[in-house]
Amino acid sequence: MVANIKEMTGAEFPLFAFSHCRDVVAAVSRAGGFGVLGGSSFTPETLAAELDWIVEHSEGKPFGIDILIPENLDFGSDFTADQLAERIPARHRDFTIELLARHGVPMSQAEAIDRRIPQTSPAIGEALMDIAFRYPIRLIANALGIAPPRMLELGREKSVPVAALVGAKEHALRQVKAGVDILVAQGTEAGGHCGEVSTLVLVPEVIAAIRPVREVPVLAAGGIVTGGQMAGCMAMGAQGVWTGSVWLATVEAETSEAFRQKMVEASSRDTIRSKARTGKPSRQLRSAWHDAWEGPDSPGALPMPLMGMISQPAFEKIEKETLKGNARARALTSYFVGQGVGLINEIQGAGSVVQQFKEEFAAALEGLIASIES
């Protein structure tokens, strides 16, 4: 029999909320959902500080963490930041500087390349994982490949379920055979790194594929921003949903006011699946940045982690200029967001979003039962 995800994680309502913002994580957990901190944007020291804060402000409610430890990097794992920087062609650096200049965002050649070790470095991911397991987390997730053996070992040792994000049934089978406890079946509608199969197809496909091997709970992900969608996914066999984009439009989120406003204004057609931010396909809000990098004059996206070493300082500059009121810079403003952005029409608190999910979920179930019984 497949394990119950609520019992595994302690979640009151199986609405899993991925966010890089500690305020969102704590607010969701307090409201009865399950907050998951995106840990890969931190250093080991800052992650510890964030987790200290979450423990203090989550009122004893369960929460988890997502760590990005890629299974495969184009340059392996043994490198320094300077060695990586040397692999970035001058034409890519110059293209970035010229693109920003056309939008009134000044950037020097020295500023154009991030010379810190990328957060996608396996060594950093392992260090973050070690910090995470020192805290009372109720779930740890890994993205971009098979969960590392040591994560699985520590998970079993500390009774912490290990989740993995998958975008195809082949990935799901590999993860189940490796020993993960929970699968997040993430469709192409999702923000961030995603595959090409829609959530509607992927969820039942994954559930059917893993059943002969080993049944594990499946969470649905990709474009889910309403309780009605959540009910639909659970009707397909998912035990809950993994959400991300909807929390970017909350007052607690780390996103800027300018980006949140762009989210409210956007339609579901205003996202793009592109390599132009990280080097791997990820869905983002389309902007002038993507039009340029996907255009005929583009030198082409670099592989991970090189592309991120160019895009990270560029988007930091774009953000600062946008906050100053630079309207031209706003055209470049973007972030990872899914196609569900077209269903986001207002900015509200994270706790209110959880409550709205609960109400919409209940209404959808009542409607489904009524339609069958009529």
Buried (B, 14 or more C-beta within 10 A) or exposed (E): EBBEBBEBBBBBBBBBBBBBBBBBBBBBBBBBBBBBBBBBBBBBEEBBEBBEBBBEBBEEBBBBBBBBBBEEBEEEBEBEBEEBBEEBEEEBBEBBBEBBEEBBBEBEEEBBBBEEBBBBBBEBBBBBBEBBBEBEBBBBBBBBBBBBEEBBEBBEEEEBBBBBBBBBBEBBBBBBEBBBBBBBBBBBBBBBBBBEBBBBBBBBBBBEBBEEEEEBBBBBBBBBBBBBBBBBBBEBBBBBBBBBBBBBBBBBBBBBEBBBBBBEEBEBEBBBBBBBBBBBBBBBBBBBBBBBBBEEEBBEBBBBBBBBBBBBBBBEBBBEBBEEEBEBBBBBBBBBBBBBBBBBEEBBBBBBBBBBBBEBBEEBBEEBEEEEEE
